Amino acid sequence: MKYVRVEKNGKIMWGVLENDNVRFLNRAPYLGLEYSGDRSSLSECKLLAPCEPSKILAIGKNYYDHAVEMADGIPKSPIVFMMPPTAVNDPEGDVEYPKTTKRMDYECELALIIGKTCKQVKKENAMDYVFAYTCLNDITARDLQKEDGQWTRAKSFDGFAPVGPILTDEVDPSDLAVETRVNGEVKQSSRTSKFMWKIPELIEFISDCMTLLPGDVITTGTPSGIGPMIPGDIVEVEVEGIGVLRNKIVARKEC
């Protein structure tokens, strides 16, 4: 199935996407499908990020070519870092360029949504806890990442994690094309079959450390080809079978 989270007439709702129509739900689909009985054309709705996570767990250097590109060693185990829910951004949402960074990079990634409480799960059973898949752009203030020596600030600015456009359980995550385009020019292109750690291994590794809750996001790493964006750029992240996540980079509005 395909799922969306939308805004219509000022109300935020989850729904099941059926062609160009939305069958609305009373709650998030990973909490159990409960239809409200209402429908709408998708064109009458605004797409929102299809997630409401308590946390975003991200994996660094999960493609060998990207680890080489970063030039600071091949990890011996997954590198896990966290982003707050305030980093989530919508499809077509503007991404503000902070004045505190001199370089803001794109990173195309396949992301997954956890469907049920997940603690100390073994990889053999890990896929039972995955609800569906989506696209994520793991935007990074690259200079701040290097300056800090850890990644929280560089990854966690408001709106630095665009997610969408939909959730789907109709793809095989083991071998999907992932791509970034900036102003229509391909910058990253790879396949999830090149992961160093597969999704079941990542879930086992993370859930041994912390409990994952329904709706939490795990994003699986980016391939080589990272590079900068500037205000005015249109950035597209596409994952095969899921769709295109499109955002515009804009100058930050200071409070």
C-alpha positions as CSV (number, residue, x, y, z in Angstrom):
1,M,0.0,0.0,0.0
2,K,0.9,3.7,-0.3
3,Y,0.4,6.1,2.5
4,V,0.4,9.9,2.7
5,R,0.2,12.5,5.4
6,V,-1.6,15.6,4.2
7,E,-3.1,19.0,5.1
8,K,-6.5,19.9,3.9
9,N,-8.6,22.9,5.0
10,G,-6.2,23.4,7.9
11,K,-6.5,19.8,9.2
12,I,-3.6,17.3,9.2
13,M,-4.6,13.8,8.3
14,W,-3.1,10.4,7.3
15,G,-4.5,8.6,4.3
16,V,-4.1,5.6,2.0
17,L,-3.2,6.7,-1.6
18,E,-5.3,5.0,-4.3
19,N,-4.2,6.4,-7.7
20,D,-4.9,10.1,-7.4
21,N,-7.3,9.8,-4.4
22,V,-6.8,9.7,-0.7
23,R,-8.8,7.6,1.7
24,F,-8.4,9.3,5.0
25,L,-7.5,7.5,8.2
26,N,-8.3,8.3,11.8
27,R,-4.7,7.7,12.9
28,A,-1.2,7.0,11.6
29,P,-1.3,3.8,9.5
30,Y,1.4,2.0,11.6
31,L,-1.0,2.2,14.6
32,G,-3.5,0.1,12.6
33,L,-5.6,1.0,9.6
34,E,-8.8,2.7,10.7
35,Y,-10.6,4.5,7.8
36,S,-12.6,7.6,8.6
37,G,-14.9,7.2,5.6
38,D,-13.9,10.4,4.0
39,R,-12.0,10.8,0.7
40,S,-10.4,13.5,-1.3
41,S,-8.5,14.1,-4.5
42,L,-4.8,14.3,-3.8
43,S,-4.7,17.6,-5.8
44,E,-6.9,19.2,-3.1
45,C,-4.3,18.3,-0.4
46,K,-0.9,19.6,0.6
47,L,1.6,16.7,1.0
48,L,3.4,16.7,4.3
49,A,6.3,14.6,5.5
50,P,4.9,11.1,6.0
51,C,6.3,10.6,9.5
52,E,5.8,11.8,13.1
53,P,8.9,10.4,14.7
54,S,10.0,10.6,18.3
55,K,13.5,10.4,16.8
56,I,15.4,10.0,13.6
57,L,18.3,7.5,13.6
58,A,20.7,8.0,10.8
59,I,23.6,5.9,9.5
60,G,26.9,7.4,8.4
61,K,29.2,5.9,5.8
62,N,27.0,2.9,4.8
63,Y,28.3,2.9,1.2
64,Y,31.9,2.1,0.8
65,D,32.4,4.7,-1.9
66,H,31.1,7.4,0.3
67,A,33.4,6.3,3.2
68,V,36.3,6.5,0.8
69,E,35.1,10.0,-0.3
70,M,35.1,11.3,3.2
71,A,38.7,10.3,3.5
72,D,38.7,9.5,7.3
73,G,38.6,5.7,7.3
74,I,36.2,2.8,6.7
75,P,34.1,2.1,9.8
76,K,34.2,-1.3,11.5
77,S,30.6,-1.1,12.6
78,P,27.7,1.2,11.7
79,I,28.0,4.8,12.7
80,V,24.7,5.9,14.3
81,F,23.7,9.5,15.0
82,M,20.4,11.1,15.8
83,M,18.4,14.0,14.5
84,P,15.4,15.7,16.4
85,P,11.9,15.7,15.1
86,T,12.3,19.4,14.4
87,A,14.6,18.6,11.6
88,V,11.8,17.0,9.6
89,N,10.8,18.9,6.5
90,D,7.9,18.4,4.0
91,P,8.0,17.5,0.3
92,E,8.2,20.9,-1.6
93,G,9.2,22.6,1.7
94,D,11.8,25.3,1.7
95,V,15.2,24.4,3.4
96,E,16.7,27.4,5.0
97,Y,20.5,28.0,4.6
98,P,21.9,28.9,8.0
99,K,24.3,31.8,8.2
100,T,26.5,29.8,10.6
101,T,27.6,27.4,7.8
102,K,29.6,28.0,4.7
103,R,28.7,24.7,3.0
104,M,25.4,22.9,3.1
105,D,25.4,19.5,1.3
106,Y,22.7,17.1,0.0
107,E,22.7,13.4,0.8
108,C,20.1,11.1,-0.9
109,E,18.9,8.2,1.3
110,L,16.4,5.4,1.6
111,A,14.6,5.7,4.9
112,L,12.2,3.4,6.7
113,I,9.5,3.8,9.3
114,I,9.3,1.5,12.3
115,G,5.9,-0.1,12.7
116,K,6.0,-1.4,16.2
117,T,8.0,-1.2,19.4
118,C,11.4,-2.6,18.7
119,K,14.0,-3.5,21.4
120,Q,16.9,-5.9,21.2
121,V,15.7,-7.4,18.0
122,K,17.8,-9.9,16.1
123,K,18.4,-9.4,12.4
124,E,16.6,-12.6,11.5
125,N,13.3,-11.0,12.8
126,A,14.1,-7.3,12.1
127,M,12.1,-6.8,9.0
128,D,8.9,-7.7,11.0
129,Y,9.3,-4.3,12.6
130,V,9.5,-2.2,9.4
131,F,6.3,-0.6,8.3
132,A,7.2,1.1,5.1
133,Y,9.8,3.1,3.1
134,T,10.3,6.6,1.9
135,C,13.0,9.1,0.7
136,L,15.1,11.4,2.9
137,N,17.6,14.1,2.2
138,D,20.1,14.1,5.0
139,I,21.2,17.7,4.7
140,T,24.5,18.5,6.3
141,A,26.4,21.6,7.3
142,R,29.6,20.0,6.2
143,D,32.0,22.6,7.7
144,L,30.3,22.4,11.1
145,Q,30.5,18.6,11.0
146,K,34.2,18.8,10.6
147,E,34.6,21.6,13.1
148,D,32.6,19.9,15.8
149,G,34.1,16.4,15.4
150,Q,30.6,14.9,15.9
151,W,27.5,15.4,13.8
152,T,24.6,16.5,15.9
153,R,24.7,20.3,15.2
154,A,25.6,19.8,11.5
155,K,22.6,17.5,10.9
156,S,20.0,19.0,13.2
157,F,19.0,22.5,12.0
158,D,15.3,22.9,11.6
159,G,14.1,21.5,8.3
160,F,17.4,19.7,7.5
161,A,15.6,16.3,7.0
162,P,13.1,16.5,4.2
163,V,11.1,13.3,4.0
164,G,8.6,12.0,1.5
165,P,6.7,12.2,-0.7
166,I,4.9,9.0,0.4
167,L,5.4,5.9,2.4
168,T,5.1,2.5,0.7
169,D,5.5,-1.1,1.5
170,E,5.5,-2.1,-2.1
171,V,9.3,-2.0,-2.7
172,D,12.1,-4.4,-2.0
173,P,14.7,-2.3,-0.1
174,S,17.6,-4.6,-0.9
175,D,18.2,-3.2,-4.4
176,L,16.7,0.2,-5.2
177,A,18.1,3.0,-7.3
178,V,18.8,6.2,-5.3
179,E,19.6,9.5,-6.9
180,T,20.2,13.2,-6.2
181,R,19.6,15.9,-8.7
182,V,20.4,19.6,-8.3
183,N,18.7,21.9,-10.7
184,G,18.1,18.8,-12.9
185,E,21.7,17.7,-12.9
186,V,22.5,14.2,-11.5
187,K,24.9,14.5,-8.6
188,Q,24.5,11.1,-6.8
189,S,23.4,7.8,-8.3
190,S,23.7,4.3,-6.7
191,R,21.8,1.3,-5.5
192,T,20.9,0.1,-2.0
193,S,22.5,-3.3,-2.9
194,K,25.8,-1.5,-2.2
195,F,25.0,-1.0,1.5
196,M,27.8,-2.2,3.8
197,W,25.3,-3.0,6.5
198,K,21.8,-4.2,5.3
199,I,18.6,-3.0,7.0
200,P,18.2,-6.1,9.3
201,E,21.7,-5.6,10.6
202,L,21.1,-1.9,11.2
203,I,17.9,-2.6,13.1
204,E,19.7,-5.2,15.3
205,F,22.5,-2.8,16.0
206,I,20.4,0.2,16.8
207,S,17.7,-1.7,18.9
208,D,20.4,-3.3,21.0
209,C,21.1,0.3,22.2
210,M,17.7,2.0,22.3
211,T,14.1,1.2,22.0
212,L,12.6,2.2,18.6
213,L,9.0,3.4,18.8
214,P,6.2,3.2,16.1
215,G,6.8,6.1,13.7
216,D,10.5,6.4,14.3
217,V,12.7,6.9,11.2
218,I,15.9,5.1,10.3
219,T,17.7,6.5,7.3
220,T,20.2,4.2,5.8
221,G,23.2,6.3,4.5
222,T,24.2,8.1,1.3
223,P,26.4,7.1,-1.6
224,S,29.4,9.0,-3.0
225,G,28.9,12.3,-4.9
226,I,28.0,14.6,-2.0
227,G,28.2,18.2,-2.7
228,P,27.1,21.7,-1.8
229,M,23.8,23.6,-2.4
230,I,23.1,27.3,-2.4
231,P,20.0,29.4,-2.1
232,G,17.9,29.1,-5.2
233,D,18.8,25.5,-5.9
234,I,16.1,22.9,-6.4
235,V,17.2,19.6,-5.0
236,E,15.5,16.3,-5.8
237,V,16.0,13.0,-4.1
238,E,14.5,10.0,-5.8
239,V,14.3,6.4,-4.7
240,E,13.1,3.8,-7.2
241,G,9.5,2.8,-6.6
242,I,8.8,5.6,-4.0
243,G,9.0,8.9,-5.9
244,V,10.7,12.2,-5.9
245,L,11.3,14.4,-2.8
246,R,11.8,18.0,-4.0
247,N,12.9,21.0,-2.0
248,K,14.1,24.5,-2.6
249,I,17.1,26.0,-0.8
250,V,16.4,29.5,0.5
251,A,18.2,32.1,2.6
252,R,17.5,31.7,6.3
253,K,15.0,34.1,7.9
254,E,16.5,35.2,11.1
255,C,14.2,35.7,14.1
